[in-house]
Amino acid sequence: MRDGLKSAAMVVALVGSISLASGQARAADLDAATQATLRSIITQQIDAFGRDDADAAESFAAPGIRSKFPNAKDFNAMVHQSYAPLIHPRSTHFDEAGQTALGPLQKVTIVDADGGVWTAVYTFEQVDGMWRITGCALVKEQGTTI
């Protein structure tokens, strides 16, 4: 199962990377309410990771992500294995959200518990009128610690 989780994590990261490559993000295309909603979703999911509330954390994921995991426990295991900086970050800083041809994206600077600096780029889609996370590309900023 470990290899399955690793493969699923790579797919999640790839979805985020494809969205970044699809075009320049245009913040002007997203209104302030949508930007605030996207930030709130990320914040709530990170809070759920910190509480080890797998069901709540998975609830913010789009159906395409959820379908890759048989249950919330497996989703949570993938996060712990491949996205550990999101579990108990020391801080988060949101850049302005942008719009791509494939949907909105939100860049977040994460300082992990050890002071390592990471860039997370989240992508989203609307499902039944609600924004859901379709992917997260997480990259460590080399040579940076706070």
C-alpha positions, 0 to 999 in steps of 0.5 A: 500500500505504501507504493500506492500512497506514494503514486497517489501523492505524485499524481496530486503534485502533478495536477498542481504542476500542470495547472501552473504550466497552463498559463499565467495566473491572473488575480484580477479574474478572481473577486475578493470573496472567492480569494477569501474562500480559497484561503479559508478552505486551505486554512481549514484543511491545514487546521484539520491536518493539525487535529488529525481529523482525516474526515474533515481534511479530506472533505476539502478535496475534489472528487478526483482526489478523493477517488484515489483513496479508499477512505479518509484514513488513507488520504491522511496517511498520504498527507503525513508521508508526502505533505508533512509541512502542512500538518503543523506549520509554524506559519503560513503566508498567502499570496494573491490567488490567481486564475488559470485556464484550468481554474484558480490557484493559490500560492502559500508560503509555509514555514514548517515546524523546523523552520524550513520554508516551502511553497505550496500551490493549490488548485481548485474546481467548483463542485456543486457550487463549492470550491474543492482542492484539486491538487497541491504542489509542495516545493522546499525552498533550498537553503532557507530556514527561519 
